[in-house]
Amino acid sequence: MEVYSKSGRHLGAIDGVTGEWTDRADTIKDGKVSENEIETGKTTSGSA
């Protein structure tokens, strides 16, 4: 599963079965992207 930030920046990929990161952007590794900024493409409810 490809993962994008809310701004549309590609962050990496997560294995859909295990939930493990298979490809993770350096910005996340460095802690520059907060977890709540990660958007997995699943439908979310509520305000953006």
PDB file with one MODEL, atoms N, CA, C and O in Angstrom:
MODEL        1
ATOM      1  N   MET A   1       0.844  -1.173   0.000  1.00  0.00           N
ATOM      2  CA  MET A   1       0.000   0.000   0.000  1.00  0.00           C
ATOM      3  C   MET A   1       0.893   1.242   0.000  1.00  0.00           C
ATOM      4  O   MET A   1       1.741   1.405   0.878  1.00  0.00           O
ATOM      5  N   GLU A   2       0.700   2.100  -0.975  1.00  0.00           N
ATOM      6  CA  GLU A   2       1.477   3.332  -1.026  1.00  0.00           C
ATOM      7  C   GLU A   2       0.943   4.298   0.020  1.00  0.00           C
ATOM      8  O   GLU A   2      -0.262   4.360   0.260  1.00  0.00           O
ATOM      9  N   VAL A   3       1.841   5.050   0.639  1.00  0.00           N
ATOM     10  CA  VAL A   3       1.454   5.980   1.695  1.00  0.00           C
ATOM     11  C   VAL A   3       1.851   7.390   1.295  1.00  0.00           C
ATOM     12  O   VAL A   3       2.975   7.639   0.858  1.00  0.00           O
ATOM     13  N   TYR A   4       0.897   8.316   1.456  1.00  0.00           N
ATOM     14  CA  TYR A   4       1.126   9.713   1.104  1.00  0.00           C
ATOM     15  C   TYR A   4       0.777  10.600   2.286  1.00  0.00           C
ATOM     16  O   TYR A   4      -0.082  10.262   3.100  1.00  0.00           O
ATOM     17  N   SER A   5       1.458  11.748   2.372  1.00  0.00           N
ATOM     18  CA  SER A   5       1.090  12.729   3.386  1.00  0.00           C
ATOM     19  C   SER A   5      -0.180  13.434   2.925  1.00  0.00           C
ATOM     20  O   SER A   5      -0.580  13.305   1.768  1.00  0.00           O
ATOM     21  N   LYS A   6      -0.810  14.174   3.823  1.00  0.00           N
ATOM     22  CA  LYS A   6      -2.032  14.890   3.468  1.00  0.00           C
ATOM     23  C   LYS A   6      -1.783  15.904   2.362  1.00  0.00           C
ATOM     24  O   LYS A   6      -2.707  16.267   1.635  1.00  0.00           O
ATOM     25  N   SER A   7      -0.542  16.365   2.228  1.00  0.00           N
ATOM     26  CA  SER A   7      -0.193  17.307   1.171  1.00  0.00           C
ATOM     27  C   SER A   7       0.089  16.600  -0.155  1.00  0.00           C
ATOM     28  O   SER A   7       0.361  17.251  -1.164  1.00  0.00           O
ATOM     29  N   GLY A   8       0.025  15.270  -0.149  1.00  0.00           N
ATOM     30  CA  GLY A   8       0.205  14.510  -1.374  1.00  0.00           C
ATOM     31  C   GLY A   8       1.623  14.025  -1.619  1.00  0.00           C
ATOM     32  O   GLY A   8       1.903  13.449  -2.670  1.00  0.00           O
ATOM     33  N   ARG A   9       2.517  14.247  -0.674  1.00  0.00           N
ATOM     34  CA  ARG A   9       3.901  13.806  -0.824  1.00  0.00           C
ATOM     35  C   ARG A   9       3.988  12.309  -0.552  1.00  0.00           C
ATOM     36  O   ARG A   9       3.422  11.808   0.420  1.00  0.00           O
ATOM     37  N   HIS A  10       4.706  11.601  -1.427  1.00  0.00           N
ATOM     38  CA  HIS A  10       4.852  10.155  -1.247  1.00  0.00           C
ATOM     39  C   HIS A  10       5.777   9.878  -0.076  1.00  0.00           C
ATOM     40  O   HIS A  10       6.894  10.394  -0.024  1.00  0.00           O
ATOM     41  N   LEU A  11       5.314   9.063   0.862  1.00  0.00           N
ATOM     42  CA  LEU A  11       6.092   8.782   2.063  1.00  0.00           C
ATOM     43  C   LEU A  11       6.739   7.413   2.044  1.00  0.00           C
ATOM     44  O   LEU A  11       7.757   7.199   2.703  1.00  0.00           O
ATOM     45  N   GLY A  12       6.162   6.479   1.293  1.00  0.00           N
ATOM     46  CA  GLY A  12       6.713   5.133   1.261  1.00  0.00           C
ATOM     47  C   GLY A  12       5.619   4.131   0.993  1.00  0.00           C
ATOM     48  O   GLY A  12       4.604   4.458   0.378  1.00  0.00           O
ATOM     49  N   ALA A  13       5.822   2.900   1.455  1.00  0.00           N
ATOM     50  CA  ALA A  13       4.850   1.842   1.236  1.00  0.00           C
ATOM     51  C   ALA A  13       4.773   0.933   2.454  1.00  0.00           C
ATOM     52  O   ALA A  13       5.772   0.683   3.128  1.00  0.00           O
ATOM     53  N   ILE A  14       3.569   0.446   2.720  1.00  0.00           N
ATOM     54  CA  ILE A  14       3.344  -0.476   3.830  1.00  0.00           C
ATOM     55  C   ILE A  14       2.809  -1.787   3.267  1.00  0.00           C
ATOM     56  O   ILE A  14       1.956  -1.789   2.380  1.00  0.00           O
ATOM     57  N   ASP A  15       3.316  -2.904   3.788  1.00  0.00           N
ATOM     58  CA  ASP A  15       2.806  -4.216   3.390  1.00  0.00           C
ATOM     59  C   ASP A  15       1.382  -4.352   3.908  1.00  0.00           C
ATOM     60  O   ASP A  15       1.143  -4.238   5.110  1.00  0.00           O
ATOM     61  N   GLY A  16       0.439  -4.595   3.006  1.00  0.00           N
ATOM     62  CA  GLY A  16      -0.967  -4.647   3.385  1.00  0.00           C
ATOM     63  C   GLY A  16      -1.317  -5.791   4.317  1.00  0.00           C
ATOM     64  O   GLY A  16      -2.345  -5.736   4.991  1.00  0.00           O
ATOM     65  N   VAL A  17      -0.489  -6.828   4.373  1.00  0.00           N
ATOM     66  CA  VAL A  17      -0.770  -7.990   5.209  1.00  0.00           C
ATOM     67  C   VAL A  17      -0.158  -7.826   6.598  1.00  0.00           C
ATOM     68  O   VAL A  17      -0.834  -8.008   7.610  1.00  0.00           O
ATOM     69  N   THR A  18       1.115  -7.484   6.635  1.00  0.00           N
ATOM     70  CA  THR A  18       1.819  -7.423   7.913  1.00  0.00           C
ATOM     71  C   THR A  18       1.774  -6.047   8.556  1.00  0.00           C
ATOM     72  O   THR A  18       1.957  -5.915   9.766  1.00  0.00           O
ATOM     73  N   GLY A  19       1.530  -5.014   7.743  1.00  0.00           N
ATOM     74  CA  GLY A  19       1.537  -3.656   8.270  1.00  0.00           C
ATOM     75  C   GLY A  19       2.939  -3.105   8.449  1.00  0.00           C
ATOM     76  O   GLY A  19       3.118  -2.001   8.964  1.00  0.00           O
ATOM     77  N   GLU A  20       3.943  -3.882   8.019  1.00  0.00           N
ATOM     78  CA  GLU A  20       5.329  -3.431   8.136  1.00  0.00           C
ATOM     79  C   GLU A  20       5.671  -2.489   6.988  1.00  0.00           C
ATOM     80  O   GLU A  20       5.165  -2.641   5.876  1.00  0.00           O
ATOM     81  N   TRP A  21       6.535  -1.511   7.267  1.00  0.00           N
ATOM     82  CA  TRP A  21       7.008  -0.616   6.209  1.00  0.00           C
ATOM     83  C   TRP A  21       7.904  -1.400   5.267  1.00  0.00           C
ATOM     84  O   TRP A  21       8.853  -2.049   5.708  1.00  0.00           O
ATOM     85  N   THR A  22       7.607  -1.346   3.961  1.00  0.00           N
ATOM     86  CA  THR A  22       8.456  -1.996   2.976  1.00  0.00           C
ATOM     87  C   THR A  22       9.341  -0.965   2.288  1.00  0.00           C
ATOM     88  O   THR A  22      10.394  -1.306   1.748  1.00  0.00           O
ATOM     89  N   ASP A  23       8.918   0.287   2.307  1.00  0.00           N
ATOM     90  CA  ASP A  23       9.689   1.373   1.709  1.00  0.00           C
ATOM     91  C   ASP A  23       9.296   2.631   2.453  1.00  0.00           C
ATOM     92  O   ASP A  23       8.151   3.075   2.369  1.00  0.00           O
ATOM     93  N   ARG A  24      10.236   3.206   3.179  1.00  0.00           N
ATOM     94  CA  ARG A  24       9.885   4.332   4.028  1.00  0.00           C
ATOM     95  C   ARG A  24      10.776   5.524   3.716  1.00  0.00           C
ATOM     96  O   ARG A  24      11.998   5.400   3.646  1.00  0.00           O
ATOM     97  N   ALA A  25      10.154   6.669   3.532  1.00  0.00           N
ATOM     98  CA  ALA A  25      10.901   7.877   3.190  1.00  0.00           C
ATOM     99  C   ALA A  25      11.809   8.308   4.336  1.00  0.00           C
ATOM    100  O   ALA A  25      11.486   8.106   5.507  1.00  0.00           O
ATOM    101  N   ASP A  26      12.937   8.898   3.990  1.00  0.00           N
ATOM    102  CA  ASP A  26      13.903   9.343   4.997  1.00  0.00           C
ATOM    103  C   ASP A  26      13.305  10.374   5.942  1.00  0.00           C
ATOM    104  O   ASP A  26      13.685  10.438   7.111  1.00  0.00           O
ATOM    105  N   THR A  27      12.374  11.179   5.448  1.00  0.00           N
ATOM    106  CA  THR A  27      11.790  12.210   6.304  1.00  0.00           C
ATOM    107  C   THR A  27      11.043  11.591   7.470  1.00  0.00           C
ATOM    108  O   THR A  27      10.997  12.167   8.557  1.00  0.00           O
ATOM    109  N   ILE A  28      10.452  10.414   7.251  1.00  0.00           N
ATOM    110  CA  ILE A  28       9.761   9.746   8.352  1.00  0.00           C
ATOM    111  C   ILE A  28      10.793   9.142   9.300  1.00  0.00           C
ATOM    112  O   ILE A  28      10.645   9.238  10.518  1.00  0.00           O
ATOM    113  N   LYS A  29      11.823   8.529   8.757  1.00  0.00           N
ATOM    114  CA  LYS A  29      12.868   7.931   9.583  1.00  0.00           C
ATOM    115  C   LYS A  29      13.495   8.979  10.498  1.00  0.00           C
ATOM    116  O   LYS A  29      13.846   8.688  11.642  1.00  0.00           O
ATOM    117  N   ASP A  30      13.630  10.200   9.983  1.00  0.00           N
ATOM    118  CA  ASP A  30      14.234  11.280  10.753  1.00  0.00           C
ATOM    119  C   ASP A  30      13.244  11.918  11.719  1.00  0.00           C
ATOM    120  O   ASP A  30      13.608  12.818  12.477  1.00  0.00           O
ATOM    121  N   GLY A  31      12.002  11.462  11.698  1.00  0.00           N
ATOM    122  CA  GLY A  31      11.009  11.985  12.622  1.00  0.00           C
ATOM    123  C   GLY A  31      10.463  13.342  12.221  1.00  0.00           C
ATOM    124  O   GLY A  31       9.875  14.042  13.045  1.00  0.00           O
ATOM    125  N   LYS A  32      10.652  13.722  10.958  1.00  0.00           N
ATOM    126  CA  LYS A  32      10.196  15.036  10.513  1.00  0.00           C
ATOM    127  C   LYS A  32       8.725  15.023  10.101  1.00  0.00           C
ATOM    128  O   LYS A  32       8.111  16.079   9.945  1.00  0.00           O
ATOM    129  N   VAL A  33       8.169  13.838   9.927  1.00  0.00           N
ATOM    130  CA  VAL A  33       6.760  13.716   9.568  1.00  0.00           C
ATOM    131  C   VAL A  33       6.038  13.063  10.734  1.00  0.00           C
ATOM    132  O   VAL A  33       6.377  11.949  11.134  1.00  0.00           O
ATOM    133  N   SER A  34       5.051  13.746  11.274  1.00  0.00           N
ATOM    134  CA  SER A  34       4.315  13.203  12.411  1.00  0.00           C
ATOM    135  C   SER A  34       3.385  12.099  11.940  1.00  0.00           C
ATOM    136  O   SER A  34       2.944  12.097  10.791  1.00  0.00           O
ATOM    137  N   GLU A  35       3.090  11.166  12.822  1.00  0.00           N
ATOM    138  CA  GLU A  35       2.237  10.032  12.475  1.00  0.00           C
ATOM    139  C   GLU A  35       0.867  10.486  11.984  1.00  0.00           C
ATOM    140  O   GLU A  35       0.293   9.860  11.093  1.00  0.00           O
ATOM    141  N   ASN A  36       0.338  11.569  12.556  1.00  0.00           N
ATOM    142  CA  ASN A  36      -0.998  12.009  12.158  1.00  0.00           C
ATOM    143  C   ASN A  36      -1.003  12.698  10.801  1.00  0.00           C
ATOM    144  O   ASN A  36      -2.069  13.046  10.294  1.00  0.00           O
ATOM    145  N   GLU A  37       0.161  12.899  10.208  1.00  0.00           N
ATOM    146  CA  GLU A  37       0.232  13.464   8.865  1.00  0.00           C
ATOM    147  C   GLU A  37       0.138  12.368   7.811  1.00  0.00           C
ATOM    148  O   GLU A  37      -0.134  12.637   6.641  1.00  0.00           O
ATOM    149  N   ILE A  38       0.367  11.126   8.241  1.00  0.00           N
ATOM    150  CA  ILE A  38       0.372  10.007   7.304  1.00  0.00           C
ATOM    151  C   ILE A  38      -1.050   9.690   6.846  1.00  0.00           C
ATOM    152  O   ILE A  38      -1.962   9.543   7.659  1.00  0.00           O
ATOM    153  N   GLU A  39      -1.216   9.588   5.545  1.00  0.00           N
ATOM    154  CA  GLU A  39      -2.511   9.290   4.943  1.00  0.00           C
ATOM    155  C   GLU A  39      -2.332   8.023   4.123  1.00  0.00           C
ATOM    156  O   GLU A  39      -1.506   7.992   3.211  1.00  0.00           O
ATOM    157  N   THR A  40      -3.084   6.984   4.429  1.00  0.00           N
ATOM    158  CA  THR A  40      -2.884   5.698   3.769  1.00  0.00           C
ATOM    159  C   THR A  40      -3.816   5.477   2.591  1.00  0.00           C
ATOM    160  O   THR A  40      -3.764   4.430   1.945  1.00  0.00           O
ATOM    161  N   GLY A  41      -4.667   6.452   2.307  1.00  0.00           N
ATOM    162  CA  GLY A  41      -5.573   6.310   1.192  1.00  0.00           C
ATOM    163  C   GLY A  41      -6.893   5.688   1.581  1.00  0.00           C
ATOM    164  O   GLY A  41      -7.804   5.603   0.758  1.00  0.00           O
ATOM    165  N   LYS A  42      -7.014   5.249   2.826  1.00  0.00           N
ATOM    166  CA  LYS A  42      -8.292   4.727   3.293  1.00  0.00           C
ATOM    167  C   LYS A  42      -9.235   5.902   3.548  1.00  0.00           C
ATOM    168  O   LYS A  42      -8.789   6.998   3.886  1.00  0.00           O
ATOM    169  N   THR A  43     -10.514   5.674   3.387  1.00  0.00           N
ATOM    170  CA  THR A  43     -11.491   6.732   3.611  1.00  0.00           C
ATOM    171  C   THR A  43     -11.552   7.065   5.093  1.00  0.00           C
ATOM    172  O   THR A  43     -11.691   6.185   5.942  1.00  0.00           O
ATOM    173  N   THR A  44     -11.446   8.358   5.385  1.00  0.00           N
ATOM    174  CA  THR A  44     -11.528   8.794   6.772  1.00  0.00           C
ATOM    175  C   THR A  44     -12.707   9.737   6.924  1.00  0.00           C
ATOM    176  O   THR A  44     -13.066  10.444   5.983  1.00  0.00           O
ATOM    177  N   SER A  45     -13.305   9.751   8.092  1.00  0.00           N
ATOM    178  CA  SER A  45     -14.424  10.648   8.340  1.00  0.00           C
ATOM    179  C   SER A  45     -13.958  11.791   9.222  1.00  0.00           C
ATOM    180  O   SER A  45     -12.943  11.676   9.910  1.00  0.00           O
ATOM    181  N   GLY A  46     -14.696  12.894   9.206  1.00  0.00           N
ATOM    182  CA  GLY A  46     -14.323  14.035  10.035  1.00  0.00           C
ATOM    183  C   GLY A  46     -13.641  15.101   9.213  1.00  0.00           C
ATOM    184  O   GLY A  46     -13.445  14.945   8.008  1.00  0.00           O
ATOM    185  N   SER A  47     -13.280  16.191   9.873  1.00  0.00           N
ATOM    186  CA  SER A  47     -12.657  17.308   9.173  1.00  0.00           C
ATOM    187  C   SER A  47     -11.193  17.008   8.891  1.00  0.00           C
ATOM    188  O   SER A  47     -10.549  16.244   9.610  1.00  0.00           O
ATOM    189  N   ALA A  48     -10.687  17.614   7.848  1.00  0.00           N
ATOM    190  CA  ALA A  48      -9.295  17.384   7.456  1.00  0.00           C
ATOM    191  C   ALA A  48      -8.361  18.239   8.300  1.00  0.00           C
ATOM    192  O   ALA A  48      -7.145  18.186   8.120  1.00  0.00           O
TER     193      ALA A  48
ENDMDL
END
